[in-house]
Amino acid sequence: MVMKSRQSPARSSAQRDRTHAEQVERWANFVKTHPRSVWIKQVGPLVDSQIIMANRFYERLSKTEGGMEKIRKLRGIGDNVTISNDVE
Protein backbone atom coordinates (compact mmCIF):
# COMPACT_ATOMS: atom_id res chain seq x y z
CA MET A 1 0.00 0.00 0.00
CA VAL A 2 1.38 3.41 -0.98
CA MET A 3 0.96 6.20 1.54
CA LYS A 4 0.35 9.64 0.11
CA SER A 5 2.07 12.64 1.58
CA ARG A 6 -0.24 15.01 3.41
CA GLN A 7 1.98 17.97 2.71
CA SER A 8 0.91 20.38 0.03
CA PRO A 9 3.24 20.62 -2.99
CA ALA A 10 4.21 24.16 -1.97
CA ARG A 11 5.11 23.02 1.55
CA SER A 12 7.15 20.02 0.36
CA SER A 13 8.90 22.29 -2.14
CA ALA A 14 9.75 24.74 0.64
CA GLN A 15 11.05 21.86 2.78
CA ARG A 16 13.19 20.62 -0.10
CA ASP A 17 14.58 24.11 -0.72
CA ARG A 18 15.41 24.59 2.98
CA THR A 19 17.07 21.17 3.15
CA HIS A 20 19.06 21.91 0.01
CA ALA A 21 20.17 25.30 1.31
CA GLU A 22 21.28 23.68 4.57
CA GLN A 23 23.29 21.07 2.67
CA VAL A 24 24.96 23.77 0.55
CA GLU A 25 25.88 25.65 3.72
CA ARG A 26 27.32 22.48 5.32
CA TRP A 27 29.38 21.79 2.21
CA ALA A 28 30.66 25.39 2.06
CA ASN A 29 31.73 25.16 5.70
CA PHE A 30 33.45 21.83 5.02
CA VAL A 31 35.37 23.35 2.10
CA LYS A 32 36.35 26.37 4.21
CA THR A 33 37.58 24.26 7.12
CA HIS A 34 39.39 21.46 5.28
CA PRO A 35 42.33 21.58 2.89
CA ARG A 36 41.64 21.23 -0.81
CA SER A 37 43.44 17.89 -0.85
CA VAL A 38 40.71 16.49 1.41
CA TRP A 39 37.55 17.73 -0.29
CA ILE A 40 38.80 17.43 -3.88
CA LYS A 41 38.74 13.65 -3.43
CA GLN A 42 35.00 13.87 -2.82
CA VAL A 43 34.07 16.40 -5.48
CA GLY A 44 36.57 15.38 -8.18
CA PRO A 45 34.70 12.27 -9.37
CA LEU A 46 31.43 14.23 -9.53
CA VAL A 47 32.98 16.98 -11.65
CA ASP A 48 34.70 14.42 -13.87
CA SER A 49 31.42 12.60 -14.46
CA GLN A 50 29.66 15.85 -15.37
CA ILE A 51 32.35 16.63 -17.96
CA ILE A 52 32.10 13.12 -19.40
CA MET A 53 28.31 13.38 -19.68
CA ALA A 54 28.54 16.81 -21.34
CA ASN A 55 31.04 15.45 -23.87
CA ARG A 56 28.76 12.53 -24.64
CA PHE A 57 25.85 14.93 -25.15
CA TYR A 58 27.87 17.06 -27.57
CA GLU A 59 29.01 13.94 -29.45
CA ARG A 60 25.42 12.73 -29.89
CA LEU A 61 24.22 16.21 -30.83
CA SER A 62 26.99 16.62 -33.41
CA LYS A 63 25.68 13.55 -35.27
CA THR A 64 22.15 14.95 -35.64
CA GLU A 65 20.88 17.15 -38.44
CA GLY A 66 21.80 20.73 -37.54
CA GLY A 67 23.70 19.49 -34.51
CA MET A 68 26.92 21.36 -35.19
CA GLU A 69 24.99 24.62 -35.59
CA LYS A 70 23.28 24.00 -32.25
CA ILE A 71 26.66 23.35 -30.62
CA ARG A 72 27.98 26.62 -32.05
CA LYS A 73 25.00 28.45 -30.55
CA LEU A 74 25.36 26.70 -27.19
CA ARG A 75 29.04 27.50 -27.01
CA GLY A 76 28.71 31.00 -28.49
CA ILE A 77 31.04 30.18 -31.37
CA GLY A 78 30.80 31.90 -34.73
CA ASP A 79 30.45 30.11 -38.07
CA ASN A 80 34.06 30.82 -39.02
CA VAL A 81 35.42 28.51 -36.28
CA THR A 82 35.90 24.82 -36.98
CA ILE A 83 34.62 22.49 -34.28
CA SER A 84 36.17 19.05 -34.12
CA ASN A 85 33.83 16.08 -33.86
CA ASP A 86 36.30 14.71 -31.32
CA VAL A 87 34.86 16.37 -28.22
CA GLU A 88 36.86 14.44 -25.64
Number of C-alpha atoms within 10 A of each C-alpha: 3 4 5 6 8 8 10 9 10 9 11 13 12 12 13 12 12 12 12 12 12 12 12 12 12 12 13 11 11 13 14 11 10 10 10 10 8 11 15 13 10 10 10 11 11 12 12 11 11 12 13 13 12 14 15 14 12 19 19 12 16 20 11 10 9 10 15 20 16 16 16 15 12 10 9 9 14 10 11 6 8 10 14 10 12 9 13 11
